[in-house]
Amino acid sequence: MPFTITAPVSRAPIHHNDPSDSSSLDSDGDTDMPPSSKRPKLSTKSIVTPGETVTDDPQWMRGHGTYTSPSPTHPTILSSVAGTLLKTNKLLSIRPLRARYTPEIGDLVVGRIVEVQTKRWKVDLSAPLLAHLPLSAINLPGGILRKRTSTDELAIRTFFSEGDLLVAEVQSVYQDGAASLHTRSLKYGKLRNGVFLSVSGTGGGGVVRSRRQVWTVHTANGGGEVDVVLGVNGYIWICKHVGGELVEGKGGRDMGIGMGVNNLEERIGEGMYENTNESIGEETRREIARLSGCVRALVKGRCRVDEEMVMRAYEASLDDEGVGDEEEGESGEYLGGEKGRRVVMEALRAVHAARG
C-alpha cells in the first residue's frame, strides 16, 4: 500500500488576552486561560464533571481535584471530581460539590462513637478516616487529675460507648489525615436531650467556620432556652439548655458560670457521662423542631449555615407562622416546600439589609 506525504499544516495562532481589558482578569488579578480546543473558556463558576478536560495549555499547573492525561505529546489537565473550577494564579483546582470533612487543628466538631478500644475511642466525623479520642484526653468523673490506670481502661465503656454523641475539639492531625480529639474543657463531652442533624456539601451550602459555633437561643412560644452546636464537620446538635452553665464568652467560646477551683470537682461529677435524657416539655420540643427545620431549609436553599443565618431563618419562620398552613394542611413547625423557600428568602433579605 503506497504512502502519501502531505505538506505540513501550520498551527493556529495563540490568542492572548489583553491585560488592559478588565473583563479578562479573574479575582486574583490574573488573566484568564486561552480558549481550549476541546472546551470553551471556563470561569470561576463553571461546573466540571469527572473526566472532563479543563485545559490543554501547558502554562497552567494542576491542583486538587485534577489530574493530567497520560499522553506525553498532548498533556491536558482533566477533572477528577464534579465541582466548580477555582483559579489561584497559575494553579487550577476543583472544589467538589460534595466532599468529606478535612480536619484542622482547633475545629469544634460533633462526632459519634463507632468503636471502643483499650485506651481510646474511634469517632466518626464524616472524614475520610475515623478520628481518635484517647482515654488520656477526657475529664475523669470528679475532676481527678491523675494518670490513667488499668482500672480506667476496664471502665472505658462507662465514659463513652458505641453510638454515643459528643462534642470535641481537634487537638492534632496525623500524617495520614486522621484527627486526634480531646474533651478536656467543660464545654465538651457527651451530648443529650436533643436532636442530631447531618449537613453535607461544600459547593455552596453547609456549616462554615464562623465566630461562634455554640450559642443559646431564647425561643418563642414558651420553649425556653435551646442550645445549638454547629460542628465544622457538618454534624449539628440542637438540644434543651440545661441549667445556667453556658454563657457567651470571648471569641464565641462558652465558659462555665460560677466555675472555680473549689467547685470544679463537684461540677464535673454531676452527670457528666449519664445516658438518660431529661424530661423535655412539648413547647421546647416544638422549638427544637423549628430550629432543625430552619437548618434543613438553609441547606436545601444552598445557603451557609452559621449563627447569623440560623437566627434570621428562625425569626422569619416565626413571622411566617400561620401563613398558608391551613390551606396546605401543614403544621407551623414544618419548614419544607414553599414555606421553607419563603423563610430562606426572608432570611437572606434580612442579612442583606443588616449589612446595608
N, C-alpha and C positions, 0 to 999 in steps of 0.2 A: 504494500500500500504506500503510494508516494506521499511525501511530506510537503506541506505548503508553508513557506516562510513569508510572513506578512510584515509590513513596516511597523515600527514601534509607534505606539499612541501616546501622546503627551498627556500628563495628568492634569486634572482641572486645578486651576489656581486656588490657593487657600485664602479665604477672605477673613481678614482680621477686623475685629470691632474697633471703632474709633473711640479712644479713651475719652475724648471730649464729649461724647454722647452720654448723658446721664442715664438714659434708659438701658444702656448696656452694662451698667455697674450693678453688682449684687450688694448684699448687706455688708460685706466686708470691704467694699471699695474696689473689688477686683473685677476684671472683665469677664463676661460670660464666655463659655466654651463655644467654638465654632460649630456650625451645624454638622451633625454626623451623617454619613451616607446611609446609615441603617435606621435612623430615627430622627425626628425633628429635635431642635434645640429644647433643652429642659430648663424649667425654672425651679426655684426652691420649693414650690408647692406641687410639683409633678408627682404622680403616683407611678411607681415602677413595680413590676411583678418579677418573681424569680426567673432567672434565665434571660431577662430582657437586657439588651445592650444599652449601656449608659452612654459610653462614648468610645471612639477609637482614636482619639487624639493622644499622642504619647506624652504631652505636656502635663497631663493630669495623673495624680497618684491615687491609688485605691485605698479606701479606709474600711471601717466596719460595715458589714453587710454587703460587701462586694468581693469579686474575685476576677482574675484575669483568665482569658481564654488560653488553652494550651498551644495555640498556633504561634510559632516563633516569628513568622513572616508578617502576620497581621494581628498584633496584640490588641485586644479590646478589653474594656472593663465591663463586667456584667453584674447584675444584681443577684444576690443570693437569697434575699428576703423580699416580702411585699411591704412597701413603705414609701416614705417621702424622701426625696433627694436633698441632701444638705451639702453645701459647698463651703469649705473653710480654706481660703487662699487657693492653693492648687490641690487640695485634698477632697476627694469625693467619698461620702459615706451615706448609708441608707438608715433612716430611723424607722424601725419596724412598726407596723400598725398595732401589733400585739406582741409583747415581749415579756419575759420573766424579769423579776426584780434583781437588780445588781446591788449587793450590799456595799455600803460605805460606812466608815467609822463615824460613830456619833448618831446614826439613824435611829429613830424611835420606831419600833416595829411591833406588830401583833402577830403571834405565831401559835401553832398548835403542836402539842407534844405527839410525836408519832412513834418514838422508840425510847425505852428506858434501858440504859446500860449500867455498868458497875459504878462508874464515877461521873457519869454525865447523861444528859438527855439529848436526843435528836429532835430538832424543831423544824417544822415546815414553815417557810417564809415565802412561798411562791417563788423561790430562787432555783437556779439550776441544780444546786446541791443543798442538802439538809444542813441547817445550822447546828452548832454545838453549844450546849449550856452546861458548863462544868459544875459539879457539886460545890466547888470552892467559890463559885461566883454568885451564890444566893445568900440571903439572910437566913440564919437559923432561927427557929422559934425561940422567943425570949430575948433576941438580940445578942446572943452569946457570941463573942469574938474569940474563936479558937480554931485550931487546926482540925480539919475533918478527919474522923476516925472510921474504923471498920463498922462501928455501930451506926454511924450516919449512912454508910453505904448500904447496910441491911435495911434501913428505914427510908431508902430513897423514894419509894413509891408513896410514902406519906406526904411528901412535898409536892411532887408532880407525877401524874400517871398518864397513860395513853389517853388522848382525846382532850386533855385539859388545855384551855386557852390562857395565854399570858401576854403581858406587855413587857418588853425588854429593850435594851439598848445594845447596838452593835459595838463591841469593845475592840475587836480586831478582825482582820480578814486574812486568811491563809493564802498561800501562793496559788492554790488550785481554785480560789474564789469562794470557798466555804467561810461562813461568818462564825465568830465566837461571840456569844451573848453574855450579858450579866444582868442581874436583878438586885443589885446591892442597895439601890436607892429605895426609899419608902414609896415613891410614886410608881414603882414597877412591881410586878408579881402576878398572882393568879387573878383571872377575871371571872366575875359572877354577876348575877342579877341583870342580864341584858341580852342583846341580840347581836349576832355576828353577821357582817356583810363582807363580801369579797368583790373587789373592784379590780379589773384588769384592763390593760391597754395603755399605750404610750403615744398613740397617734393623734391625740387631741384632748382626750378625757382621762381622768384618773386622779389619784391623790398626788399633790405636789408638795415639795419641801417648802413649807411656809414658816411664818414666825411662830405660830402656835400649832401644836399637834394635839393638845389635850386642853379642853375647856369645859366649863359647866354652863348649861343653858337653863335659864329661868323660863320654863314653859308656861303656856297659857292654859285656860280651861281647868285650872286646879291640878295640873300634872306635877307640880313641884319642880325640883331640880333634877336635871338629867345630864350625865357626863358623856362626852363624845371623845373618842380616841381614834385619831386618824393615823394608821400605820403607814409609813412611807412605802412599804411593800404592797400596798393595795388592800390590806385587811383592816376592817373598821369595826369598832366595838362601841355600841350605844347602850348605856346601862343607867339604872337608877342611881342617883347620888346618895351615898351612904354617909351619914354624919357630916361634920364640918371639917373634914381632913384635908380638902384640897382647895386652894385659893390660887389666884393668879400670881405668878412670880415673874421675876425679871427674865426677859428673853423667851417668854412663853412657857417656862417650866413651872411646874406646880410644886409648892413646898408645903410641909406639914404645919398646921396651926397648933400652937402650944406645944411644939415638939422640942424638948430639951434633953439634957443629959440624964436628968432624974427619971423622966417618964418615957424615955426612948425604949427601954426594955419592955415596959408594960404595953406600949402601943404595938410593937412588933408582934407580941404574942397574942394579940386579940384577933383570933380567927383569920390568921394570915393565909393558911393553907386549907381552909374549910371548903367542902364541895357542895354544900347545900345552899340553895338560893333563899333569900329573904322574901317575905310577903310583899308583893307589888300591887298597888291599887289599880283599879280599872282606868282611872284618869291618866295615871303615869304610863300605863301600857299603851294607851291611845297616842300619847305624845311621842313615845319611843317609836311607834309605828309610823307616825307622821314624819319624824326626822329621818327614819330609814327610807321612807318613800321619797323624801327630798333628795337624798343621796342617789337613789336609783334614777330619779328623773334627771339629775345633773349628768350622770354617766351616760344615760340614753341620749341626752342632748349634746354629748361630746364636749362638755364643759369641765373646767378644772374643779377639783374637789378640795376646798380649803375652808378655813373658818368663815371668811367673808361670804363666799358663795353659799355655803350651807345655811348661814343665818339669814341671808337675803331670801333664799328659797323658802325657808321656814316662815318668815314674815309674809311672803307672798302667798303661801298656802293658807295662812290664817285669814288674809284679806279675801282670798278666793273661795273660802269655805261657804258651801251652800249654793254656789253659782253653777247651775246646770246639774246638780246632784239628783234632784227629784226627777228630771226628765230622763237622765241616763241611768237612774236606778243604782247610783254608786254612793258609798259612804263618804263622809267628809274626810277621812284619813287616806282614802285611795287617791294616789297621785300618778296614775298611769293614763295612757291615751292622750286625749285632747287636754284634759286638765293638767297633766304633767307638763305638756308643752307650754301652756299658759303660765304656769308657775316659773318655768325656766326663763321664759321671755321677760317676765316681770322682774325676776332676779337680775338678769343682765341689764335691764334698763336702770334699775336701782344702783347697780355698781357703776355704770357709766355716768349717771347723774351725780353720784358722790364724788367721782374723780374729776367732775367738771369738764 
